[in-house]
């Protein structure tokens, strides 16, 4: 199984009150199915290099969401949506402001959220590959991989450029759809049969890290 992850928003901006919501999303399934919808959404669109939610028109977003819903029998979807109040309600949340964790606090939160999402979506045995969108630098992304140290050994974790990995574009669009849904712009998520919201579990994992 292949899994792909991406984010919408910035955690540090969220904690500072400059952003309203931070979303991480993961899509899981057969690789070819994970790539299908972004390719279909931008087909014959010459001015778009990749299916990036923020760059899509409403019609293109509609086409992509319809495709994801159509693919739902073969794909699994999950997300974490965090508000500033969620972070501030965590026990020892002051450690986020002190930024005294082993890695940058935002990298730790991203790692814990991805780990929770991957665990919720993994199916069956065998080797699985998880690829998430590269952060601001390869070094920062590598620290996210290191912080996901409790994942099972059969999970192969990578980070890459979304322009090169179409599956990441699928996760980007899912994260964007969740964000739009939360902001009340469009009820995209209601159209799916099942999208796993693992926010509570992810926050519990983050809180455990703060307490430890």
C-alpha positions, 0 to 999 in steps of 0.5 A: 500500500502507498500512502501520501500526505500533505498539509494546509496552513502553517502551525506556527502561524496558527499558534500566533493567531495568524491562521485559523486552521491547520490541516494534515491529510493522508490518502492511502491505497493502490498507487495508480488509484492515488494518482488518478484524480489529480491527473484527471482534474488538470487534464487539458489545462495548459497553465497548471503544472500540478493539481494544487488545491489553492490554484484550482478553479471551483469547477476543477475542484468539483471535478477532483472531489467527484473523482475522489468520491468515485474512487472511495471504494479503493482509497482510504482518506484521513485528516487532522484539523487543528485550531489554535484553541486545540493546542492551547488546551493541551497539558503543558502547552507552554512547551510549544512557546518555549520550543524546547522539544527534541526537534522544533515543536511544529515538526514534532506535531506534524510527525505525531499527526502523520503517525496517527493518520498512517496508523489509522489508514494502514491495512493488511501486512507487508511493506507500506510506503508513506511519502509526504510533501517536503517542508521548507527544507530537506533537513526539516523534513528529515527531522519529521521522519526521525520524529516518527520513530515509533512507526513499524519497521515495515513502513518506508517513510519518504519526503518529496516535491509535490510536483514530482509525486502526484499522490502528494497532490491528492493529499493536498487537495483533500487537505484543501477540501477539509479546510474549505469545509471547516471554513464554511466555504463548501461542504465537500466532506459531506459528499464522502462516505467515510473520511477518517477524522483522527484529530482527537487521537493526534492531539492526544499523541502530541500531548503525550510528547509534551508530558514526556 
